[in-house]
Amino acid sequence: MRIRVRRTGGFAGIERSAEIDTSDHPDAGELAALAETVVSDGEREGRRGVPDGFSYEITVDGRTVHCDDPDLTEAQRALIQRVLKEGA
């Protein structure tokens, strides 16, 4: 499974992205479960983040969802933290 996270926005407007492939990852099952939860929850239409907040694009095997701070679910937040830290 390939998971890509792209973060935009923030005060400085600096974009950051990272991608991981879970096929050889020691926590592949946990990451796959988080990713499936995030994709199945889908986009929240009509929601916007706060000024100078971060917006995220999460792509899991070609399926993409969008979310914004501060309205991230626990699964979204966990996946974002794992991918941006490990995939940098």
SERO-4910 file (N, C-alpha, C, O; in steps of 0.05 Angstrom, whole numbers):
BEGIN
 pado doro    nc1    nc2    nc3   cac1   cac2   cac3    cc1    cc2    cc3    oc1    oc2    oc3
  Met    A     17    -23      0      0      0      0     18     25      0     37     26     15
  Arg    A     11     44    -17     26     69    -18      8     91     -6    -15     94    -13
  Ile    A     20    106     13      6    127     27     22    153     23     46    154     29
  Arg    A      8    173     12     21    199      8      5    220     23    -19    221     22
  Val    A     20    238     37      7    260     51     20    286     41     44    288     40
  Arg    A      3    305     34     12    331     25      0    352     43    -25    353     46
  Arg    A     16    368     56      7    389     74     12    416     61     34    422     52
  Thr    A     -9    433     61     -6    460     50    -17    480     71    -30    472     90
  Gly    A    -12    506     66    -23    526     84     -4    533    106     21    531    103
  Gly    A    -15    540    129      1    548    151      9    577    149      5    590    128
  Phe    A     21    588    169     29    616    170     49    623    148     46    643    134
  Ala    A     68    606    144     89    611    124     81    601     96     94    608     76
  Gly    A     61    584     94     52    574     68     71    554     56     71    551     31
  Ile    A     87    541     72    106    522     61     93    494     58     81    484     76
  Glu    A     96    483     34     84    457     28    104    435     36    128    438     33
  Arg    A     93    414     47    109    391     55     94    366     46     70    364     49
  Ser    A    109    346     36     96    321     28    115    298     34    139    301     34
  Ala    A    103    275     37    118    251     42    102    227     33     77    228     32
  Glu    A    115    206     26    102    181     17    116    157     29    141    157     31
  Ile    A    100    138     36    112    113     46     99     89     32     76     91     23
  Asp    A    114     68     29    104     43     19    103     23     42    124     18     54
  Thr    A     80     13     49     78     -4     72     86    -33     68     86    -49     87
  Ser    A     92    -40     43     98    -69     37    120    -80     54    119   -104     62
  Asp    A    141    -65     61    163    -75     77    164    -61    104    184    -63    119
  His    A    143    -47    111    142    -32    136    135    -50    160    117    -67    157
  Pro    A    149    -47    182    144    -65    205    115    -61    217    105    -79    229
  Asp    A    103    -38    213     76    -32    223     56    -31    200     37    -16    201
  Ala    A     60    -48    180     43    -47    156     14    -50    162     -3    -36    151
  Gly    A      7    -69    180    -21    -74    186    -34    -50    200    -57    -43    193
  Glu    A    -20    -38    218    -31    -15    232    -34      9    213    -55     23    214
  Leu    A    -15     14    196    -16     35    177    -39     30    157    -53     49    150
  Ala    A    -42      6    148    -64     -1    129    -91      4    142   -109     14    129
  Ala    A    -94     -4    167   -120      1    181   -126     31    184   -148     39    179
  Leu    A   -106     46    191   -109     75    193   -117     87    166   -135    103    164
  Ala    A   -102     79    145   -107     89    118   -135     82    109   -149     99     97
  Glu    A   -144     58    113   -171     50    105   -193     66    120   -213     73    108
  Thr    A   -188     71    145   -207     87    161   -208    116    149   -230    127    146
  Val    A   -185    127    143   -184    154    133   -199    156    106   -214    174    101
  Val    A   -194    137     88   -206    137     62   -236    132     64   -252    144     50
  Ser    A   -244    113     81   -273    107     84   -289    131     96   -312    134     90
  Asp    A   -276    146    113   -289    170    124   -293    191    103   -312    207    104
  Gly    A   -275    192     83   -278    210     61   -275    239     68   -268    247     90
  Glu    A   -282    256     48   -281    285     51   -305    295     67   -327    283     65
  Arg    A   -301    316     81   -323    329     94   -330    354     78   -316    374     80
  Glu    A   -351    352     63   -359    375     46   -366    399     62   -378    398     83
  Gly    A   -358    422     51   -365    448     63   -349    455     88   -353    476     99
  Arg    A   -330    439     96   -313    445    119   -289    460    109   -277    454     89
  Arg    A   -281    479    124   -257    495    119   -241    496    144   -252    496    166
  Gly    A   -215    498    141   -197    501    164   -199    530    174   -216    545    165
  Val    A   -181    536    191   -179    563    202   -158    578    187   -140    566    174
  Pro    A   -159    605    187   -138    621    174   -110    612    184   -107    608    208
  Asp    A    -92    610    166    -64    601    172    -62    573    183    -42    565    194
  Gly    A    -84    557    180    -83    529    188    -73    512    165    -71    521    143
  Phe    A    -68    487    171    -59    468    151    -82    454    138   -102    448    150
  Ser    A    -79    449    112    -97    432     96    -81    408     87    -57    410     81
  Tyr    A    -94    385     86    -81    360     79    -95    346     56   -119    346     54
  Glu    A    -79    334     39    -88    316     18    -76    289     24    -51    286     24
  Ile    A    -92    269     29    -83    242     35    -91    224     13   -114    221      6
  Thr    A    -71    211      1    -76    192    -22    -67    164    -14    -44    160     -6
  Val    A    -85    146    -16    -79    118     -9    -86    101    -33   -109     98    -41
  Asp    A    -65     90    -46    -68     74    -70    -86     87    -90   -104     74   -101
  Gly    A    -82    113    -96    -98    127   -116   -124    139   -107   -136    154   -122
  Arg    A   -133    133    -82   -157    145    -72   -149    169    -54   -133    166    -36
  Thr    A   -161    193    -60   -152    217    -46   -175    229    -30   -198    231    -39
  Val    A   -168    238     -5   -187    253     12   -173    278     21   -148    280     21
  His    A   -189    298     28   -179    324     37   -190    329     66   -212    321     72
  Cys    A   -173    342     82   -181    349    109   -166    373    118   -145    380    107
  Asp    A   -176    386    139   -164    411    149   -161    411    179   -178    400    193
  Asp    A   -140    424    189   -138    430    217   -158    452    223   -162    469    206
  Pro    A   -171    453    245   -168    435    268   -188    412    269   -191    399    290
  Asp    A   -201    407    246   -222    387    245   -213    359    236   -228    346    222
  Leu    A   -189    351    244   -180    325    237   -191    304    255   -195    309    279
  Thr    A   -197    281    244   -206    258    261   -180    247    274   -158    253    266
  Glu    A   -184    229    293   -161    217    306   -145    200    286   -120    200    286
  Ala    A   -159    186    268   -145    170    248   -130    187    228   -107    181    222
  Gln    A   -142    209    219   -128    227    201   -103    238    214    -81    238    203
  Arg    A   -105    248    239    -82    259    253    -60    239    257    -37    245    252
  Ala    A    -67    215    264    -47    194    269    -33    187    243     -8    184    242
  Leu    A    -48    184    221    -36    176    195    -18    199    185      4    194    176
  Ile    A    -27    223    187    -11    246    178     15    247    194     37    251    182
  Gln    A     14    245    220     38    246    236     58    224    228     82    228    226
  Arg    A     48    200    224     65    177    218     78    181    191    102    176    188
  Val    A     63    189    171     73    191    144     93    214    141    114    211    130
  Leu    A     85    238    151    103    261    148    129    257    164    150    267    156
  Lys    A    128    243    186    153    238    201    170    217    188    194    220    185
  Glu    A    157    195    179    173    172    168    179    175    139    199    164    129
  Gly    A    163    190    124    167    192     95    183    216     87    188    220     63
  Ala    A    192    232    106    206    257     99    233    251     87    248    270     81
***
